[in-house]
Amino acid sequence: MSAAVENAKRKLRQFPVAFAQCTEYSAAYALCISATEHPKKDQCRAEFDVLKKCFDKALTAALARGRIVIVMTWNPALVLLRLTKNR
């Protein structure tokens, strides 16, 4: 596999870490998107920007501490995430 594909997979596996730390912002973005039947481009831009900033901060902090351990099952609907301390 190419380096770009591997990098994309690594980022995708880290998504649950960020989501767990940004639930408030995720909910605000989801509420904004679901407020209308046909959302328009940039309608929820402010909510998205806040959510993205939270995701970036959560992932950067977790990677810096070396505390991310992600276990994924073969079933894509079930993702198990475990944060452990770096020994």
N, C-alpha and C positions, 0 to 999 in steps of 0.2 A: 504494500500500500504506500501511497505517496505521503510525504510529510504533511501536506495540507490536510489530507483525510485523517491522519492520525491526530493532528492538532484539533481538528473539528470534533472528533470522537472524545478526546480528552476534555474539551470544554463542555460537551454535552453531558458527560458523566458527572461533571461538577455542578450542573444546574440544580439538583436537589439541595445542595448545601446553601446556595444563595436563596433559593425559594424559602427554605426553612427560616432564614433570618429576615426575609423581606415580605412576610405575609400581609402586613398592614398595607404596604404599597401595592402589592399584587391585587389585593381586594379593591383598593381604590381605582386601579386601572381597569379591572374587570367590571366594576360598577359603571364606570364611565363608558366603556365599550358597549355594555349591554343596555345602556339607557335609551338607545334608539335602535330601531330595527335595521337601519342601514347607516352605520357610522361612516362619516366622511374622513378623507385624509387629514391628518393632523388635528382631528377633533379632540383627541385625548393626548396630545403631544406633551403637555405639562406633566400629566400623570406618568406617561411612559418615561420621560426623562428622569423623574425622581426614582422610579423603579429601577431603571438601568444604572443609575448612580449607586443605589443600594446594592444591586447585584455585584457591580464591580468592586465596591468596598468590601463586601462579605467574602468574595472569592480571593481578593488580594490578601486580606488579613488571614484567612485560613491557610492559604498557600505559604505565606511568610512564616507562620507558626509550624508548618509541617504537620498539621493536624487532620488532614483530609485522608480518610480511608474510605473508598467507595467499593461496595460489593454489589454487583448487578447480577440478577438471575437471568436465565435464558428467556424467561417470559418477560417481554418488554413492558407488560402492564404492571409488573411488580418490581419495584426498585427498592432495595434495602440500602440504607445509608448508616454508616457508623462513624462517629467522630471519636478519635482516640488521641491521647496525648503522645507526643513524640518522645520516645525513650532515649 
